[in-house]
Amino acid sequence: MGLMGDKARLLETDRFVHAPDDGRESELPMDAMEAAEASDAVTETGHRRAAEAGDTAAMSALGAMLLRRGDLDGAEPHLRSAAAAGDRAAANNLGVLLHQRGYGDEAAGWWRIAAVAGSAAAAHALGRHYRERGDEPAAEYWLRQSAESGHCLGAYALADLLEHRGDIGAERWFRAAAERGHREAAYRLARLIEDGRDTDRRTVPAYGELTQQEEAEQWYRQAAARGHRRAALQLGVLLEDRGDIQEAGRWYLSAAKDGEARAACALGYLLRDAGDEESAAEWWRRAAQDGDGNAANALGALHADRGEVQTAERWYRVALDAGDVNGAYNIGLLCAEQGRAGRGEQWYRRAAYAGHREAANALAILLLQRGDASGAEPWFSKAAEAGSVDAAFNLGILFAGRGDERMAQVWYERAAAAGHTEAALQVGIVQQRDGLLGDAERSLRCAADGGSAEAAFRLADLLDRKASAAGDGPADGERAADDESLQWYERAARQGHRRAQVRIGMFAAARGEISEAAAWYRAAAEAGSRNGAFNLGLLLAREGSLSEAALWWRRAAEGGHGRAALRLALLAARRGALAEAQTWCARAVDLGPPEVAERAARLRTALQDELSA
């Protein structure tokens, strides 16, 4: 056999992978289509004549035309003749034909001949053949030959093999294929870059270079523009994350129309956030019917919010059937909202056994409410170890209830480190009690920043004490608006913290702002603060409204405020109601504090002497 030449090089295709139909061919006028068919017929006739005359290139071209048409019986003799005469394109195409007939080993023989002669397409086909048979070293050898010859599909197949093995060289070949227009390579290159596995990339890009996210977006765009629906989905995610909602929606829509269920689900969320629940439900329904459990859960939540419990549960079951364990958890929540805790427990258990951490936490709470602390602990632990911050906090509560402060603090600290506001508050309280004021301040700041009114009040009080200890604490009436402790008191007060409201009222009263002080005292008193009620009574008494002051002192005294009881006793004594005055004196003695109890006891003795005189 002579050396294989370069004749009919354009016919070297990869198993005749057809270009995607973009719809243009069917738009040709009928006469143009007939003209094209006539031209092909003329070309085929010419190749037949030349082939019959022994022209190797014509045999190869004619065999390729017939193979493309699907006429395997007609193509094979021409390809065999041309391949035997040394035409490498014919050898490659003969391998394709034999592979289609199921003769893999014979196909590999012809591909080897063509590959040795320099056919990149044949080297690619041979590499794929060896990979399908599990011979990865041989597959890598031939795929590398193909890729290094510039064959796009060879570069992609080599990258796929290397990535499967965890080889960092995969990125190079995905890039090579993507640069030649391979859309799947562009998509997978973008995923590599986005996941941070592009080892050749600088941590800080040089001037003019793209950042990691920018380059990933560029490759997603290339793949999406070529119709890659998963690339369109990922591009939508990137755009949504940076706030470009309109363009994200367009790519989600493109992918969803191509059948990408996750894109349909994401599009549903965008539509819901835009206020179009009906369109959102339609896309979720499409996605759920295509097996997307997240979309089914979203539909369930939509119907649950509307009070359509049975429909909600049906969609949650669809999610569960799709393999989304959130469906079981959501049915558990639905049962709990309906007061069916017993039925909810079985769904929580199902989800918890499948590894759903929030279901494990919910199950533990149910058991704890039932008094089964020993049964609750392992589920709290399982949820916490799986990353549930709420479960870690609940474990802290569980151990604190047992008196095990050391373990309680361990779990509180773990939850606080993950951003749990109430856990940070508990950690700060313990640190302050133990004299670790610097640590306590940091913990209380975290909790206060997280929205805890109690933490804001405690932080303000801690800052006050710190300033007083340093000798530079301002007097109540001299606090400036930028005083940090005042700002935290005000934040806590606005959140409804009664002690903070009383404190802000005291600052206002010290500045002579009586109406503002009264407003804060009243807010605290109406929320149940006995100190707020007592202080409001003092302000009203100073303004001459003794009858209204007495009403607030009575509320404070009935809540356990000793000084309010003493004030009521004095009022009763002044108007001659000695028996009533004695009753309030007795109440003040019982409530204290010591100096109040002492004064109330003296007044009671005097009243007794008056009554017995």
Salt bridges, closest charged atoms under 4 A:
ASP6 OD1 - ARG9 NH2 2.74
ASP6 OD1 - ARG88 NH2 3.63
GLU12 OE2 - ARG88 NE 2.69
ASP14 OD1 - HIS124 ND1 2.46
ASP22 OD2 - ARG24 NE 2.13
GLU44 OE2 - ARG48 NH2 3.26
GLU44 OE1 - ARG69 NH2 2.41
ASP73 OD1 - ARG101 NH2 2.65
GLU76 OE2 - ARG80 NE 2.89
GLU76 OE1 - ARG101 NE 3.21
ASP105 OD1 - ARG133 NE 3.95
GLU106 OE2 - ARG80 NH2 2.81
GLU136 OE1 - ARG165 NH1 3.87
GLU140 OE2 - ARG144 NH2 2.83
GLU140 OE1 - ARG165 NH2 2.70
ASP160 OD2 - ARG131 NH1 2.47
ASP160 OD1 - ARG188 NH1 2.62
GLU163 OE1 - ARG188 NH2 2.42
GLU163 OE2 - ARG197 NH1 3.99
GLU171 OE2 - ARG175 NH2 2.59
GLU184 OE1 - HIS228 NE2 2.51
GLU184 OE1 - ARG230 NH2 3.00
ASP195 OD2 - ARG197 NH2 3.02
ASP198 OD2 - ARG175 NH2 3.35
ASP198 OD2 - ARG201 NE 3.85
GLU209 OE2 - ARG202 NH1 2.53
GLU215 OE2 - ARG175 NH1 2.58
GLU215 OE1 - ARG201 NH2 1.61
GLU217 OE2 - ARG221 NH2 3.16
GLU217 OE1 - ARG242 NH1 2.47
GLU247 OE2 - ARG221 NH1 2.76
GLU260 OE1 - ARG229 NE 3.57
GLU260 OE2 - ARG262 NE 2.99
ASP273 OD1 - ARG272 NH2 2.99
GLU277 OE1 - ARG306 NH2 3.29
GLU278 OE2 - ARG306 NH2 3.08
GLU282 OE1 - ARG285 NH1 3.35
GLU282 OE2 - ARG286 NE 3.75
GLU308 OE1 - HIS303 ND1 2.45
GLU313 OE2 - ARG317 NH2 3.02
GLU313 OE2 - ARG343 NH2 2.90
GLU345 OE2 - ARG349 NE 3.20
GLU345 OE1 - ARG370 NH1 2.57
GLU358 OE2 - ARG357 NE 3.68
GLU377 OE1 - ARG402 NH2 2.83
GLU385 OE1 - ARG414 NH2 3.34
ASP390 OD1 - HIS420 NE2 3.31
GLU405 OE1 - ARG433 NH1 3.25
ASP434 OD1 - ARG433 NE 3.28
ASP439 OD1 - ARG442 NH2 2.16
GLU441 OE2 - ARG445 NH2 3.02
GLU441 OE1 - LYS466 NZ 2.88
ASP449 OD1 - ARG491 NH1 3.88
GLU454 OE2 - ARG458 NE 2.82
GLU454 OE1 - HIS497 NE2 2.63
ASP461 OD2 - ARG465 NE 2.68
ASP461 OD1 - ARG503 NH1 3.63
ASP464 OD2 - ARG479 NH2 2.86
ASP483 OD2 - ARG479 NH1 2.85
GLU484 OE2 - ARG445 NH1 2.56
GLU513 OE1 - ARG511 NH2 2.91
GLU516 OE1 - ARG511 NH2 3.79
GLU548 OE2 - ARG522 NH2 3.61
GLU580 OE2 - ARG554 NH2 3.91
GLU580 OE1 - ARG575 NH2 2.75
GLU598 OE2 - ARG602 NH1 3.09
